[in-house]
Amino acid sequence: MGGSSKPHASHSPAHTLKRHNEAIQFQGYDSTIHVICPKGEPKKSAQTKIGNWRMRVFLRMRFQNFKSKCLQILFWLLLVTYPSISRKILMLFKCVEIGNESYMMWDTQIHCFTHVWWMNAVYAFLFAVVYIIGVPCLFYYLLSCMRNQYVENNAAEIMGNEKMKVKFLRLAKHDSELRGRFWKKIKNQKDMYNRIADFLRRLNLRDARNKARLGFLYNFYYEEYYWFELFEFTFKLCMTGLMVHIAPGTVSQILVGMLVTFCGFGLHMAAKPYKQQSNNILMIFGKFQLFLTLFGALLLKMETPFFTNDSQMRELDVTMLSNVIIYGALALLLVWVVTVSHDIYSHRRKLREAIEIRQKEIEGKRKFAALKNKFHLVEGVAHGHHPHPDDKKKNVVKITPISQMLKGNDKNGKSAMEKSKAFWESSESAEGNNNKEMKTK
């Protein structure tokens, strides 16, 4: 842009020719543009202000979506890496005795209870508190804050307004019926407040912004079991990290593993927290297969005969128990394949049903529009109005009430009912002729 602040008349022909040559050099920009730089800020019209406001709104929405995506990726990383990192941290405190010395289990070159080991143990203890205990506490805190956000204030405001109270109670009852829950009779004001607050908490869990950030923690579960992923956290930590510190390779370790697995299996059987029954079936089979594997390992460890009457375990017992463990894992894999296939088939069937329903709605609307158009034409002809072909295209027909149409006859002595009947028969015959012509073509 030109740096001169002189008016346009003071520019010499050489200067204009120079700007023209520059325009040609930059692929044909007009030489008259930017010969004189504009001074000051351009005037902002109402349209410009509205456009700028829309741009700021869209930018804010994109920033919120970007922020939600970043938080979701962070939480996913914490969720996926939690069992392995926790196990690595806890493995530092596991030492084994070799001769008269103690060594770390995962690295036998490092002596335990030395100055270096104690320094690493301090850092491991801090990370254990921050990460192993902090991550589940963090998720529970975020879920609780998200679920209880503005609930108390909104519930108190609703209780103070009679119309809003009746409206939200009706919505809460309808929501309870949709979830298949029985709506009990309200006992007192406190019970009413609790039901409204519970409905508001459910609305917070269904919020799109909350789902974008923390929905992966509770989307697959029923709303009353929004915390169940934290139980899975604890179960994985017990089965991977804490089991290492219980006399490895002994009966005690196997028994503790069976106890933890049995608790998880029982809770899944009682709660069935997943929305899809296929996920509940798969999780129950997984817990049962894990319990069966530990039970087989216990029999092998104790060398207890299972398939023979001898006092000691024979080769047949070892073979049969090994086959039970192996085929149990294969059965779990087969159940997984069946559940995935069932989910795919159910999804496609629901999608097909939704498409059919949509097509029926479109066809119904089309038939209703055609019938409405015919009815308008019949009303117009019965009233003595013969529509022009251009009016048919535009669907512009004079409409009169039926009560006026049925009164009296026209000049030729024909009643309105006779005229409408004749027009209807002529239109049907014309449609039949058109269909025959289409078929012959």
Buried (B, 14 or more C-beta within 10 A) or exposed (E): EEEEEEEEEEBEEEBBEBBBEEBEEEEEBEBEEBBBEEEEEEEEEEEEEEEEEEEEEEEEEEEEEEEBEEBBEEBEEBBEEBBEBBBEBBBBBBBEEEEEEBBBBEEEEBBBEEEEBEEBBEEBEEBBEEBBEBBBEBBBEBBEEBBEBEBEEBBEEBBEEEEBBEEBBEEBBEBBEEEEEEEEEEEEEEEBBEBBBBBBBBBBBEEEBBBBBBBBBBEBBBBEBBBBBBBBBEBBBBBBBBBBEEEEEEEEBBEBBBEBBBBBBEBBEEBBBBEEEBBBBBBBBBBBBBBBBBBBBBBBEEEEBBEEEEEEBEEEBBEBBEEBBEEBBEBBEEBBEEBEEBBEEEEEEEEEEEEEEEEEEEEEEEEEEEEEEBBBBBBBBBBBBEBEEEBEEEEEBEEBEBEEBEEEEEEEEEBBEEBBEEBBEEBEEEEEEEEEEEEEE
